[in-house]
Amino acid sequence: MSVTRRGRGTSATLRALGSQVHPVFMLPAVAASAFGAVLAPALTLEIVVLHGGIVFCELYTAHVKDGYVDFYLRGEDESHPLTGRGCRLALLGASTLVFVGLGMLAVAVDPIAALLALPGWLIAYFHAPQLDTHPVGATVGYPLGISTTILGGYYAQAASLSTTPIVYAIVFLVVLSGVKIIDDATDYQYDRSIEKRTVAVVVGRARARQLATGLMAVGLAIVVIGSVLTPIIPPSSIVAVLAFAGIAGMARERDAELATMILIRGTYVFLALLVAAVWFQPLR
């Protein structure tokens, strides 16, 4: 039985498998892993690559599982490049790589490092159809994955945790939850028709947008307060706050789909500027 529904042969199979690589969502997660490593007192490049590879495979697992559920179980998508068997094989392959990587991480660092990297796979595998039908699960799944990735990336380097990565993990959990609420509103009509309880479906699009804006504001406020009152966040991190606030302002009056595109790219800028602030610390 074929792995792909479009064509035959090795090249067609590779194209179908490669179609499940979505850089827009995968790059921030891998970058979050590297960001956690940058926060640590010392950095080992081999561990950065190992942890980042685990995160990549976890996100690949999520995309394959979501596509399988949306096309083969829910009938939500119009097409899918992989056959049902292809999806199952891709899930098996990606998950195997994740657990091999976790074993390597346990040996290279310690078992706790592997345990901190495991939630990413659990969220990825169970996002659909378990977590994404509840407003909390649908909203915090991806943001929680990013947050635990920051913690895991730090621990993999330091073999311990500190207040610094925890604060940044909270910031991204809150900010990205706001972005995810707006993202989920793009499918408001369809989600409502199948009784998929996203935040927008439960409270309405207008209130969902207000809640999303409030969450993003709280996340940015944590960075500002932390940079002023504590040594945890470098003062130059305020530049990242101003940049994201400006981008969020551009997205405010846009429809949910365009606002999501703008905000996702805004998070790239936010993360990049925070990395620069932590790495270079120009105002210290």
C-alpha positions in Angstrom: 0.0 0.0 0.0 1.3 3.4 -0.9 2.4 6.1 1.5 1.4 9.0 -0.7 -1.9 9.7 -2.4 -0.2 11.8 -5.1 2.1 9.9 -7.4 4.4 6.9 -6.9 8.0 6.3 -6.2 10.6 7.6 -3.8 10.4 11.3 -4.9 6.6 11.3 -4.4 6.9 9.7 -1.0 9.6 12.2 0.1 7.4 15.1 -1.1 4.4 13.8 0.8 6.5 13.3 4.0 8.1 16.7 3.5 4.7 18.4 3.2 4.2 17.9 6.9 7.2 20.2 7.7 5.6 23.6 8.4 8.4 26.1 9.2 6.0 28.8 10.4 5.2 26.7 13.4 8.3 24.6 13.7 11.0 27.2 13.6 9.7 29.1 16.7 9.7 25.9 18.7 13.2 25.0 17.7 14.3 28.6 18.4 12.7 28.4 21.8 14.9 25.4 22.5 17.9 27.4 21.5 16.7 30.4 23.6 16.5 28.2 26.7 20.1 27.1 26.0 21.2 30.7 25.6 19.7 31.6 29.0 21.9 28.9 30.7 25.3 29.9 32.2 27.2 27.7 29.7 26.3 26.3 26.3 27.2 23.0 24.7 26.4 23.0 21.0 25.9 19.2 20.7 23.2 19.4 23.3 21.6 22.3 21.6 21.4 20.3 18.4 20.1 17.2 20.2 17.4 19.0 22.1 16.4 21.1 19.0 16.2 17.8 16.9 13.8 16.3 19.5 11.6 19.4 19.4 11.5 19.3 15.6 10.4 15.7 15.6 7.7 16.5 18.2 6.3 19.2 16.0 6.4 16.9 13.0 4.4 14.4 15.0 1.9 17.1 15.8 1.4 18.1 12.1 1.0 14.5 10.9 -1.5 13.7 13.7 -3.5 16.9 13.1 -3.6 16.3 9.4 -4.7 12.6 9.9 -7.4 13.6 12.3 -8.7 16.5 10.2 -8.8 14.6 7.0 -9.5 11.0 7.8 -11.5 11.3 11.0 -13.3 14.6 10.9 -13.5 15.2 7.2 -12.4 18.8 7.9 -9.7 19.1 5.2 -10.4 18.7 1.5 -7.2 16.7 0.8 -4.1 15.2 2.4 -0.9 14.2 0.7 -0.4 11.0 2.8 -2.5 7.9 2.9 -3.8 6.7 6.2 -1.0 4.1 6.3 1.5 6.8 5.4 0.3 9.0 8.3 0.7 6.1 10.7 4.1 5.2 9.4 5.2 8.9 9.7 3.8 9.1 13.2 5.7 5.9 14.1 9.0 7.2 12.5 8.8 10.7 14.1 7.9 9.3 17.5 10.7 6.7 17.4 13.2 9.5 16.7 11.8 11.5 19.6 12.2 8.6 22.1 15.6 7.7 20.7 16.6 11.4 21.2 15.1 11.4 24.8 17.2 8.3 25.6 20.3 10.1 24.3 19.5 13.2 26.3 19.0 11.1 29.4 22.5 9.7 28.9 24.2 12.9 27.9 22.6 15.0 30.7 20.3 13.1 33.1 16.8 11.5 33.1 15.2 14.8 34.2 16.4 16.5 31.0 14.5 13.8 29.1 11.4 14.1 31.2 11.3 17.9 30.6 11.5 17.3 26.8 8.7 14.6 26.9 5.7 17.0 27.3 6.3 18.3 23.8 5.6 14.9 22.4 2.6 14.4 24.7 1.1 17.7 23.6 1.9 17.0 20.0 0.3 13.5 19.9 -2.8 14.2 22.0 -3.5 17.7 20.6 -6.0 16.2 18.1 -8.6 15.0 18.7 -8.3 15.1 22.5 -7.0 18.6 23.5 -8.2 20.7 20.6 -11.9 20.3 21.4 -11.7 22.1 24.7 -11.2 25.9 25.0 -8.2 25.5 27.4 -6.6 22.6 25.5 -7.1 24.3 22.1 -5.6 27.5 23.4 -2.6 26.6 25.5 -1.4 23.4 23.7 1.1 25.1 21.4 2.1 27.9 23.9 2.6 25.3 26.7 4.8 23.3 24.3 6.9 26.4 23.6 7.2 27.1 27.4 8.3 23.6 28.3 10.7 23.7 25.4 12.4 26.8 26.9 12.6 25.1 30.3 13.9 21.9 28.7 16.5 23.7 26.6 17.8 25.5 29.7 17.9 22.3 31.8 19.7 20.4 29.1 22.6 22.8 29.4 22.6 23.6 33.1 21.2 20.3 34.6 19.1 22.5 36.8 16.4 25.1 36.7 16.4 28.7 37.9 14.0 31.6 38.0 15.2 33.0 34.7 13.9 30.3 32.3 10.7 30.0 34.4 9.9 33.7 34.0 10.5 33.6 30.2 8.4 30.4 29.9 5.5 32.2 31.6 5.9 35.2 29.3 5.7 33.0 26.2 2.8 30.9 27.6 0.7 34.0 28.1 1.7 35.9 25.0 1.3 32.9 22.6 -2.0 32.0 24.3 -3.3 35.4 23.2 -2.0 34.8 19.6 -3.6 31.3 19.6 -7.0 32.6 20.6 -7.0 34.9 17.6 -5.7 32.1 15.4 -8.6 29.8 16.5 -11.1 32.6 15.6 -10.2 32.1 11.9 -12.2 28.8 11.9 -15.0 30.3 14.0 -17.9 29.3 11.7 -16.7 25.8 11.1 -15.7 25.1 14.7 -19.1 26.3 15.8 -20.9 24.0 13.3 -19.1 20.9 14.7 -19.3 22.1 18.3 -15.6 22.4 18.6 -15.3 24.6 21.7 -12.5 27.1 21.1 -12.4 30.3 23.1 -14.0 32.2 20.2 -16.9 29.7 20.0 -17.5 29.8 23.8 -17.3 33.6 24.4 -17.8 35.1 20.9 -15.2 36.6 18.6 -15.3 40.1 20.1 -14.7 39.0 23.6 -12.1 36.5 22.4 -10.2 39.3 20.8 -10.4 41.3 24.0 -9.1 38.4 26.0 -6.3 37.8 23.5 -5.2 41.4 23.7 -5.2 41.3 27.5 -3.1 38.2 27.6 -0.5 39.6 25.2 -0.4 42.8 27.3 0.1 40.9 30.5 3.0 39.0 28.9 4.7 42.1 27.7 4.1 43.8 31.1 5.9 40.9 32.8 9.0 41.6 30.7 8.9 45.3 31.4 8.4 44.9 35.1 11.1 42.2 35.3 13.6 44.4 33.3 13.0 47.3 35.7 12.8 45.6 39.0 14.9 42.5 38.8 18.2 41.3 37.3 16.4 38.4 35.6 15.4 40.2 32.5 18.0 42.5 30.8 16.9 46.2 30.5 17.3 46.0 26.7 14.5 43.5 26.5 12.1 46.5 26.5 13.1 46.9 22.8 11.5 43.5 22.2 8.4 44.7 24.0 8.1 47.9 22.0 8.6 46.0 18.7 5.9 43.4 19.5 3.5 46.0 20.8 3.9 47.9 17.6 3.3 44.8 15.5 0.3 43.9 17.7 -1.1 47.4 17.1 -0.9 46.8 13.4 -2.9 43.6 13.8 -5.5 45.0 16.0 -8.0 46.1 13.4 -7.4 43.3 11.0 -9.5 40.2 10.5 -8.5 37.1 12.5 -6.6 35.4 9.6 -4.5 38.4 8.7 -4.0 39.3 12.4 -2.7 35.8 13.0 -0.2 36.1 10.2 1.0 39.4 11.5 1.2 38.3 15.1 3.0 35.0 14.4 5.7 37.0 12.6 5.7 39.4 15.4 6.6 36.6 17.8 9.6 35.8 15.6 10.8 39.4 16.1 9.9 39.3 19.8 11.9 36.1 20.4 14.9 37.3 18.2 15.2 40.6 20.1 14.9 38.8 23.5 17.7 36.4 22.4 19.8 39.4 21.4 19.1 41.2 24.7 20.1 38.1 26.7 23.1 37.2 24.6 24.7 40.6 24.2 23.1 42.6 27.2 24.0 45.9 25.7 22.8 48.0 28.6 24.7 46.2 31.3 
